[in-house]
Amino acid sequence: MKRKLLLVSLFSTLVLAACGTPADSDRPESGSTEEVTIKFAWWGADNRHEAMQDLVQLFEEEHPHIKVETEYGAWDGWQEKTLTQLSGKTEADVMQVNYNWLFSFGKGKNIFMDLNEVSDYLTLDNWGSSYLEAMQVDGEQAAVPHGLMTGRVPLMNQALYQENGLDLPTTYDDLLAAGQTIAKDNTATGEDNQYAYLTVGEFALDLFIAQMLYDYTGKIMQTDGTVNYSVEEVREVLKRYKALEDAGALPTFEQTSPIDTESNPQWVEGKAGSVYEWANTLAKWTDSYKGGQAQEELVVGDFLQVDAATKPKVYVKPTFGYAISRNSKHPEAAATFIEFLFTNEEAVKIAGDTLGISSNAVCYDYQVANNLVEGAVAQGYEKLDEYETTVLDPYFEDENVRGERYTVYEAFRTGKFTAEEAAAQFVEKQQAALDKHYQE
């Protein structure tokens, strides 16, 4: 069932940007009408790729002196590719960037163009100050965000729960009990296995365990380059996580599908009771579930709680943004293109729900006017709005830091490490990575 987003509560942080500049403002386009070529690079799923290519075509029709070359692919490996290009100065003019890149790529120094330099072509006032500040590095505007603060939310397959006579879980104990029922006929690696919950891919697993740590300890992962957990605290949470796997609530390492996208067969075929995914990307998960023909079976559920009385605080972060390369030969044209993404109504319609709900005031107004602020994506943001939130430290997602956690999880899930050994490595190795890479 599609539901309209509650505009007042969700958009309250953008009130100051409500007088944003629309597409038909009297502003320069790209400095001149000389024919130029820029490159635009992004990652995403197929629905985003198709929309973005159509959007580029529309831009070229309206700005015939600017040709846009495109480069796109899946998320897996995209960061490494971007780093290689930046090192060789072969990066795109306009880049979709992840929040943490702005800080970790330059170790605290902005490596992208300061967008204040092209503010004649890109209306920065269309964003609320808190959203701009989230993407400022060393006093410079390294990027502009596309969307609202996003977080991982549980997209629930309520049909599977109903088939098993269960209510949707609201506590970790509920989830454990649901796993025991839903997975009662599972085998060690059976293709027909069913699970109460899925964390598809390493990122989802990492955020799920991180949220468990936050829930059970009341402390965030790290502060000012220091891991906040003791070995004992991590050990107890890892044991609780493993109990969920043992109960069939989540797949074990051996049962986990190698497909870590929305094409994951356990999800697509309706054999999983939930996926734990970013609110702004839920549309691709509803589209892939049973071929998009059973979206009425899906609903955004509550965040799991330690007990019925303790409502958790949940992690959020700025969604991806757009940056301009310092090496761009045509920064005005690049800025004109970014402005077009947000302030051309037809472009916003083409993008649809593939990018999530925008934090740009003009773009958001167009999304509302064209009924794009609805469905699972809207439900996801509504759910986040019900909870107190904490913004992820940028170094939480740094590959060097996060990679140490991945190594621990795999060793623990495969039985190479005990909970005690895994907890010790979790704290020690992650802290060593922060000591090496963290910058004030």
C-alpha positions in Angstrom: 0.0 0.0 0.0 1.5 3.3 -1.1 1.5 6.1 1.5 2.3 9.8 1.1 5.2 11.0 3.2 4.4 13.3 6.1 5.8 16.5 4.7 6.0 18.7 7.8 8.0 16.3 10.0 10.3 14.9 7.3 11.2 18.2 5.7 11.5 20.4 8.8 15.3 20.5 8.4 14.9 22.2 5.0 12.7 25.1 6.0 15.5 27.6 5.4 15.9 26.3 1.9 12.2 26.5 1.0 12.8 29.6 -1.1 15.1 27.7 -3.4 15.9 28.8 -7.0 13.9 26.8 -9.6 15.2 25.8 -13.0 13.9 28.8 -14.9 15.9 31.3 -12.9 18.0 34.0 -14.6 21.4 32.3 -14.0 24.3 31.6 -16.4 24.4 28.1 -17.9 28.0 27.2 -18.3 30.0 30.3 -18.8 29.8 30.2 -22.6 28.2 28.4 -25.5 31.4 26.8 -26.7 31.0 23.1 -27.3 32.5 21.2 -24.4 32.5 17.6 -23.1 32.2 16.5 -19.5 32.1 13.0 -17.9 29.6 11.9 -15.3 30.3 8.8 -13.2 27.9 7.0 -10.8 27.2 3.6 -9.3 23.9 1.9 -8.7 21.4 -0.7 -9.9 20.0 -1.2 -13.3 17.0 1.1 -12.6 19.3 4.0 -11.7 21.5 3.3 -14.8 18.5 3.5 -17.2 17.1 6.6 -15.5 20.5 8.4 -15.5 21.1 7.7 -19.2 17.7 9.1 -20.1 18.4 12.1 -17.9 21.7 12.8 -19.6 20.0 12.6 -23.0 17.5 15.2 -21.8 20.3 17.5 -20.5 22.1 17.3 -23.9 18.9 18.2 -25.7 18.4 21.3 -23.5 22.1 22.2 -23.4 23.3 21.2 -26.9 26.8 22.8 -26.4 27.5 20.4 -23.5 28.1 16.7 -24.3 28.1 14.3 -21.4 30.0 11.1 -21.4 28.8 8.5 -18.9 30.6 5.9 -16.8 28.6 3.7 -14.4 28.6 0.3 -12.7 27.7 -1.7 -9.6 28.8 -0.5 -6.1 31.2 -3.5 -5.7 34.7 -2.3 -6.6 33.5 1.3 -7.4 35.4 2.9 -4.6 38.7 1.2 -5.6 38.1 2.3 -9.2 37.4 5.9 -8.2 40.6 6.0 -6.1 42.7 4.7 -9.0 41.2 7.3 -11.3 41.9 10.1 -8.8 45.4 8.9 -8.4 45.9 9.0 -12.2 43.9 12.2 -12.6 41.5 10.4 -15.0 38.4 10.8 -12.9 35.1 12.1 -14.2 34.2 15.8 -14.1 31.0 15.1 -12.1 31.2 12.2 -9.6 28.6 10.5 -7.4 30.5 10.2 -4.1 29.9 8.4 -0.9 29.8 10.5 2.3 32.9 9.0 3.9 35.0 9.5 0.7 35.0 13.3 1.3 37.0 12.8 4.5 38.9 9.6 4.1 40.2 10.1 0.5 42.0 13.3 1.5 42.6 12.3 5.1 40.9 15.4 6.3 41.7 17.7 3.4 39.2 18.3 0.6 40.4 16.8 -2.7 37.4 17.8 -4.7 36.6 21.3 -6.1 35.1 23.7 -3.6 31.6 24.1 -5.0 31.5 27.7 -3.6 33.7 28.5 -6.6 30.9 27.6 -9.0 28.0 29.0 -7.0 26.9 31.2 -9.9 25.9 27.9 -11.7 24.9 25.7 -8.7 22.3 27.1 -6.2 23.7 26.1 -2.9 20.9 27.9 -1.1 18.6 25.1 -2.2 19.9 23.0 0.6 19.5 23.6 4.3 22.7 24.5 6.1 22.9 21.2 8.0 23.0 19.2 4.8 25.7 21.5 3.3 27.8 21.3 6.5 27.7 17.5 6.4 29.6 17.6 3.1 32.1 20.4 4.0 35.7 19.5 4.5 38.3 21.9 5.8 35.9 24.7 5.3 35.2 23.9 1.7 32.0 22.5 0.0 33.4 19.2 -1.2 30.0 18.0 -2.5 26.3 18.5 -2.4 24.0 15.7 -1.0 21.3 14.2 -3.1 19.0 13.0 -0.3 17.8 13.3 3.2 19.7 11.5 6.0 19.3 7.8 5.3 19.6 4.7 7.4 19.3 0.9 7.1 15.7 -0.1 7.8 14.0 -3.5 7.8 11.8 -4.1 4.7 9.6 -6.9 5.9 8.0 -9.7 4.0 4.9 -9.8 6.1 3.5 -12.6 3.9 6.1 -15.1 5.2 5.4 -14.2 8.8 1.7 -14.6 8.3 2.2 -18.0 6.6 3.9 -19.1 9.8 1.3 -17.5 12.1 3.8 -14.9 13.4 3.7 -11.2 14.1 6.5 -9.1 12.8 9.4 -9.0 15.3 10.0 -6.0 17.5 12.8 -7.3 19.7 15.8 -9.4 19.1 14.2 -12.2 21.2 11.2 -12.0 18.8 13.5 -12.4 15.9 15.2 -15.4 17.4 11.9 -17.1 18.1 10.7 -16.3 14.6 13.8 -17.9 13.2 13.1 -21.1 15.1 9.7 -21.3 13.4 10.4 -20.1 9.9 13.6 -22.1 9.6 12.4 -25.3 11.2 12.8 -27.3 8.0 16.1 -25.7 6.9 19.1 -27.8 6.0 22.8 -26.9 6.2 22.9 -25.4 2.7 19.5 -26.1 1.3 18.3 -24.0 -1.7 14.7 -24.0 -0.3 15.7 -22.7 3.1 13.8 -19.8 4.6 15.0 -17.1 7.0 13.3 -14.6 9.2 15.9 -11.9 8.3 18.6 -11.2 5.7 21.6 -9.0 5.8 22.5 -9.0 2.1 26.2 -8.3 1.6 29.0 -7.3 4.0 27.7 -3.7 4.4 24.3 -4.8 5.7 26.0 -7.4 8.0 28.3 -4.7 9.4 25.5 -2.2 10.0 23.3 -4.9 11.6 26.0 -5.8 14.1 26.9 -2.2 14.7 23.3 -1.4 15.5 23.2 -4.4 17.9 26.3 -3.0 19.7 24.7 0.4 19.9 21.4 -1.2 21.2 23.1 -3.3 23.9 25.7 -0.9 25.1 24.2 2.5 24.4 27.5 3.6 22.9 28.4 4.4 19.3 31.1 2.6 17.4 33.8 5.2 17.6 34.5 8.8 18.7 37.4 11.0 17.5 39.3 8.0 16.2 38.8 5.8 19.2 36.8 2.5 19.4 34.3 2.9 22.2 33.8 -0.8 23.1 35.5 -3.2 25.5 36.4 -6.7 24.4 33.7 -8.0 26.8 31.0 -5.8 25.3 31.8 -7.0 21.8 32.0 -10.6 22.8 28.6 -10.6 24.3 27.0 -9.0 21.2 28.8 -11.4 18.9 27.4 -14.3 20.9 23.9 -12.9 20.6 24.4 -12.5 16.9 25.6 -16.1 16.5 22.5 -17.3 18.4 20.4 -15.6 15.7 22.2 -17.5 13.0 22.0 -20.8 15.0 18.3 -20.3 15.3 17.8 -19.8 11.6 16.8 -16.2 12.0 19.7 -15.3 9.7 21.7 -17.5 7.3 25.0 -18.9 8.5 28.1 -18.1 6.6 27.7 -21.4 4.6 24.0 -20.6 3.9 24.6 -17.0 2.7 24.0 -16.5 -1.0 27.0 -15.1 -2.9 24.6 -12.7 -4.7 24.8 -9.6 -2.5 22.4 -7.3 -4.5 18.6 -7.0 -4.8 18.8 -10.1 -7.1 19.6 -12.2 -4.1 17.5 -15.3 -4.7 16.5 -15.8 -1.1 14.8 -12.3 -1.2 13.5 -12.4 -4.8 11.8 -15.8 -4.2 10.1 -14.7 -1.0 12.2 -17.0 1.3 13.4 -14.2 3.6 11.3 -12.4 6.1 13.2 -9.1 5.7 16.1 -7.3 4.2 18.1 -4.6 6.1 18.6 -1.9 3.5 19.1 1.9 3.1 15.8 3.7 3.1 16.7 5.6 -0.1 17.2 2.3 -2.1 14.1 0.4 -1.1 12.5 0.8 -4.5 14.9 -1.6 -6.1 14.2 -4.2 -3.4 10.4 -3.9 -3.9 10.9 -4.1 -7.6 12.9 -7.3 -7.4 10.7 -9.1 -4.8 8.7 -11.7 -6.8 9.3 -9.7 -10.0 7.7 -6.6 -8.5 4.3 -8.3 -8.6 3.7 -8.6 -4.9 4.7 -5.3 -3.4 1.6 -5.3 -1.2 3.2 -8.1 0.8 6.0 -5.8 1.9 6.1 -3.2 4.7 8.8 -1.3 6.5 9.0 -2.8 10.0 10.2 -1.5 13.4 13.8 -1.4 14.4 14.7 -4.3 16.7 14.8 -3.5 20.4 16.7 -5.1 23.3 13.4 -5.3 25.1 9.9 -4.0 24.7 10.5 -0.9 26.8 13.7 0.4 25.2 13.4 2.2 22.0 16.7 2.3 20.2 18.6 5.2 18.7 19.5 4.4 15.1 22.4 5.2 12.8 21.9 7.5 9.8 24.2 9.2 7.3 24.0 11.7 4.5 23.1 9.9 1.2 25.5 10.0 -1.7 26.4 13.4 -3.1 27.8 15.0 -6.3 31.3 16.4 -6.4 33.3 18.1 -9.2 36.9 17.1 -9.9 39.5 19.7 -9.1 41.0 18.6 -12.5 37.9 19.4 -14.5 38.5 21.6 -17.5 34.9 22.7 -17.5 33.7 23.2 -14.0 31.0 25.6 -15.0 29.5 23.1 -17.3 29.8 20.4 -14.6 28.0 22.7 -12.1 25.3 23.4 -14.7 24.7 19.7 -15.0 24.4 19.1 -11.3 22.0 22.1 -11.1 19.9 20.4 -13.9 19.7 17.2 -11.9 18.0 18.9 -9.1 16.0 21.8 -10.6 14.7 20.5 -14.0 11.2 19.0 -13.3 11.4 16.6 -16.2 14.8 15.4 -15.0 13.4 14.8 -11.6 10.5 12.8 -13.1 12.9 10.7 -15.1 15.0 9.9 -12.0 11.8 8.8 -10.3 12.5 7.0 -7.0 15.8 5.6 -8.1 17.7 8.2 -6.1 15.5 8.4 -3.0 14.0 11.5 -1.5 16.0 14.7 -2.2 17.3 17.2 0.4 17.3 19.8 -2.3 14.3 22.0 -1.8 13.4 22.5 -5.5 13.9 18.8 -6.3 11.8 17.8 -3.3 9.0 20.0 -4.4 9.0 18.5 -7.8 9.1 15.0 -6.3 6.0 15.8 -4.2 4.2 17.4 -7.2 4.8 14.3 -9.3 3.8 11.8 -6.6 7.3 10.4 -6.3 7.4 10.7 -2.5 5.5 7.5 -1.7 5.8 3.8 -1.5 8.5 1.9 0.4 11.1 4.7 0.1 8.6 7.1 1.8 7.8 4.5 4.4 11.5 4.0 5.1 12.0 7.7 5.8 8.8 7.9 7.8 10.2 5.0 10.0 13.5 6.8 10.5 11.5 9.9 11.5 10.0 7.9 14.4 13.4 7.4 16.1 16.2 9.4 17.6 19.1 9.2 15.2 22.9 9.4 15.3 25.0 10.3 12.3 27.7 7.8 11.5 31.2 8.9 11.9 32.8 9.2 8.4 35.5 6.8 9.3 33.0 4.1 10.2 32.7 3.4 6.5 36.4 3.9 5.6 37.4 0.7 3.8 40.6 0.3 5.9 38.7 0.5 9.1 35.6 -1.4 8.0 37.7 -4.1 6.4 39.2 -5.1 9.7 35.6 -5.7 11.0 34.8 -7.8 8.0 37.8 -10.0 8.6 36.7 -10.6 12.2 33.1 -11.4 11.2 34.1 -14.0 8.6 36.6 -15.7 11.0 34.0 -15.8 13.7 31.1 -17.0 11.5 33.2 -19.8 10.0 34.4 -21.0 13.5 38.0 -19.9 13.0 37.7 -17.5 16.0 35.8 -17.9 19.2 33.6 -15.0 20.4 36.4 -14.0 22.8 39.1 -14.1 20.1 36.9 -12.3 17.6 36.0 -9.5 20.1 39.7 -8.9 20.9 40.6 -8.7 17.2 37.5 -6.5 16.5 38.8 -3.9 19.0 42.5 -4.2 18.4 42.6 -4.3 14.6 39.9 -1.6 14.1 41.8 0.7 16.6 45.0 0.1 14.7 43.4 1.1 11.4 41.9 4.3 13.0 45.3 5.2 14.5 46.8 4.9 11.0 44.1 6.7 9.0 42.1 8.9 11.3 42.7 12.7 11.0 41.4 15.4 13.3 
